[in-house]
């Protein structure tokens, strides 16, 4: 008998007395696959070592000195500019709630800051436990944001997986085409008790269809799979038996495991209406070019992938159709061809078109990251010159770009002064800039934000500041002043300036 078959038989018997669903608190994200069953008494993830000694340039993985896995992080304080004592006297449950709060983060600078907070290594709160509540909250927020690469890195840094951590790691593997890796971890970790659907899926992926079928029959006999799961698993194991039958109805709650099995039986579910993390599945080679581009646009807009991924897809081949995404591809290729050939007149002609196309899809910040500095160094006339300057201000080189142009209007004068960090003599031409200027010219902190800083609860203060600045997108201008002033008070002046520039230059409505 093959070893995988013996493992399948053993698992089937072991699962007779195992609970079907993981006994852990409900996640802030409700689409996690029920891949493992946790024991009634949970011991939490294994205690990480004091220092794991893994370093790569400015990124490292280490724990600062407590037994709680909540200290695990990827970015050192000297890289993020955030204090090692990021959470101070905060309460773990309250911090986890603040992290999991549903917040639209439309400004790229604030998305980057939020990711830094989530990935920072920091001393855990005093009440942190071995269960890793704060670590799980951070990972869940990364999953919620679609930042699967970052979530996977944080999961790997946490070390030996608990059931709660493995559920998240397994789903990341399913959505990124690494399901075999997830299955190997499941089989090799004796502390993980896979649920029937996950075990059946992994046995089939390993090629042991007999053990998978036996496990399904055991689950059917014991009533450990729902009718919907039974129908999906049966088709997954032997789709030929159901040839000609009507397609299965999608489940009300689509998990990565269910999505992957629907794809395997030839009934793929569209990801556009699913949480953004599912868009990663459309980046795999199996997806069509149009699906890959649309998924990459969605993920780029959310700041979940680097703009270079979208650049590669935009330039992969010539579009064979027109309208929608194809118009953006065609406009992008015309612009890039002009830029690569250094044809100034063609750049002036194509730049307004691609800028308009990408602005309509809220992708102009990604374009600016790719080309803003280079465009700002060109001598362009008319509308193209203005766009090049604004793209440069939206790029990481915004400070240097601000020195390259003589302001042509009160608005440009304010933008230039903001980019340079000196607004003292700059008139504010409208209501938004009048809300921005005080934050850079000595406005006092809001009392509640000052109270957080007094308690060294810098992380919570930053989360509150992000929410307040974003509320300015909806017109809450006093909150803009408060949020930007807080960022400057905690040493994040550069991010405050970038966020303010984005508030002015980007058309966002949340």
DASUL-V868333 format. One line per field, one symbol per residue. phi: phi as a letter, one per 20 degrees, with the letter a starting at -180 (. if undefined). A space follows every 10 residues. Layout:
phi->???
//
This chain:
phi->.gffffffff fgfffgdeff dfecggffde dffeecdeff dddmfgffff bemebbmedb cbceqcfeff ffbddfgfee meffefdlef egfffgffff gfcfdeegff ffffffffef ebffgfefdf fmgfffffff ffffenefff ffffffffng fegfffgfff fgffedmdff fffffgfedf fddffggfff gffffeneff ffffffffff femecfgffg fffffffbff fdfnffffff ffcedgffgf ffffencfef efeegfgffg feefgfffff ffffffffff gemecfgfff gffgdfbffd bcnlffffff ffffffffff elegfffffe ffffffffff dldfffffff cgffffeeed dmffffffff fffeefegff ffeecegdag ffffgfffff ncdgdefeeb ffffefggfd cnffffgfff ffffelefgf fffffgffff fffeoefgff gfffffgffd ndffffffff ffgfeeeccm
//
